[in-house]
Amino acid sequence: MRLRIRRIPLDTLRENVAVLASSCEALRPEAFQAFKRLEVQHDGRSIIASLDICHDLSMVGPEEIGLTEPAFRRMGLAEGDTVFISPARSPQSLDYVRTKIAGETLSRHQIETIIQDIAGYRYSDMEIAAFLVACAGFLSTDELLHLTFAMAAAGTSLKWDAPIVVDKHCIGGIPGNRTSMIVVPIVAAHGFTMPKTSSRAITSPAGTADTMEVLARVDLTIDEMKEVVGECNGCLIWGGHVNLSPADDILIGVERPLNLDTREQMVASIMSKKKSAGSTHLVIDLPLGPTAKVRDATEAMRLRKLFEFVADRMNLHVEIMVTDGVQPIGRGIGPVLEARDVMAVLANDALAPADLREKSLQLAARVIECDPLVRGGTGYERARHLLETGAAMTCMQKIIDAQGRAPEASAPGPLKADILAHADGVVASVDCLRISQLARLAGAPLDRGAGIDVLKRIGDTVEAGEPLYRIYSAGESHFNFAVEEAEQSNGFALTSAGVPAKVLE
């Protein structure tokens, strides 16, 4: 049955949605009730879409099919073009998912087929969740390897004309930890090729791509990315725009609401993207702390060994740095505030956050020591020299200009409120998860100027009524909600001699 395309100006995120009029004569909507989804085809290209029924003929006529923004974009056609529709059969790979649910081990072919169908948007979120939950129950080392390679093969694979291509990645969970934006210009100034692709925030107040976008364009094409790297040795762009391991982005979108973050799935996610990016050497930042993703040394050791196992099979040199994850890094949490901290460090500003500077230097040192011409133990001095002489800042400004400088400077949100200590004491702990939640409630990262400025750190003495941190926002409803929530539970625990932390929280 053939229908004309009608573009529906509705963003259904990653999901393809098609809309038929309730009076559609070409194919009665009732015929699809048993299928729930339909296939839209044109000249060999096709998509699978969920079906919605519309009773408003001004939106979709009886001889039209409405496609929401993601579906319209993926078909790559114009409004009025004709497409063929039919009920969509379930992907055969769902049989393999049922096999995994039953507790069996999947073959390489089975996992590759599942990932290809997920990357092709042939799975519903419910079906993806079933696969993820089954893998969370048990995933063998062979299955982990098959999953990693299948995810890497499903998208773009970058190649670079350099013997050593370096990268750095943090597993996340620590607010304000924007070290990549300092490491990349230091390492690029050293002369290494470092094409850094980063993610946007999913559940955090800012991803590296969100923060870099405060300063420069990040949605570069592959050709533009290669041009920037050729000119500057490095870049800081959004990986989603260059289609690296696209199945991973889909899986993450379903994992996070379910709070699924197993070691195996984390390793497959990170390593598939590094393989796709063409990296030869990788430094992984693994923060360890009571409210971080990794909360004890035993878990850190297991995760390190898993990364090393996969890296060896990928012929990728990997180094794991277990870092301090007991509290936020830097002061700002949220795109504008984090970008401010990054540029202060690169400018060697005396007021720049010392912890962000030091951690960035330590990470950059490990990356630089991948250079066979650098003697062991001298990477830190080289990184510090490049930072203190201004070479790193010069390189960062060059990268910003090459990617496309942001048209106007962004500022912290105009609404602000200090969250005060309830009693005298010493800061005993900071809940990283709670601070991240509050920054998001304030509007970050969609509101670039929203977020939190951390004013006190573990070990600092505070008096009742003294500010612990400052909340910024641009929207009154977000602002009020964040402040109310912070006053209920501020994420800081205070203690004094002989007094438990929870009493003074």
Salt bridges, closest charged atoms under 4 A:
GLU30 OE1 - ARG28 NE 3.44
ASP43 OD2 - HIS42 NE2 3.66
GLU63 OE1 - ARG4 NH1 3.45
GLU64 OE1 - ARG6 NH1 2.97
GLU69 OE1 - ARG7 NH2 2.85
ASP95 OD1 - ARG98 NH1 2.71
GLU112 OE2 - ARG108 NE 2.98
ASP117 OD1 - ARG122 NH1 3.10
ASP125 OD2 - ARG14 NH2 2.99
GLU127 OE2 - ARG37 NH2 3.25
GLU143 OE1 - LYS100 NZ 2.94
ASP167 OD1 - LYS196 NZ 3.53
ASP167 OD2 - LYS274 NZ 3.05
ASP210 OD1 - ARG200 NH1 3.42
GLU213 OE1 - ARG200 NH1 2.83
GLU213 OE1 - ARG448 NH2 3.67
ASP219 OD1 - ARG217 NE 3.05
GLU224 OE1 - ARG217 NH2 2.75
ASP248 OD2 - LYS273 NZ 3.41
ASP249 OD1 - LYS273 NZ 2.64
ASP261 OD2 - LYS293 NZ 3.58
ASP285 OD2 - LYS359 NZ 2.89
GLU299 OE1 - ARG263 NH1 3.38
GLU308 OE2 - ARG304 NH1 3.13
GLU319 OE2 - HIS317 NE2 3.42
GLU319 OE1 - ARG366 NH2 2.71
GLU338 OE1 - ARG178 NE 2.71
ASP341 OD1 - ARG340 NH2 2.98
ASP355 OD2 - ARG457 NH2 2.95
ASP371 OD2 - HIS190 NE2 2.84
GLU381 OE1 - ARG384 NH2 2.77
GLU388 OE2 - ARG357 NH2 3.05
ASP401 OD1 - ARG405 NE 2.83
ASP418 OD1 - ARG470 NE 2.59
ASP453 OD1 - ARG340 NH2 2.71
GLU466 OE2 - LYS456 NZ 2.87
GLU485 OE1 - ARG434 NH2 3.21
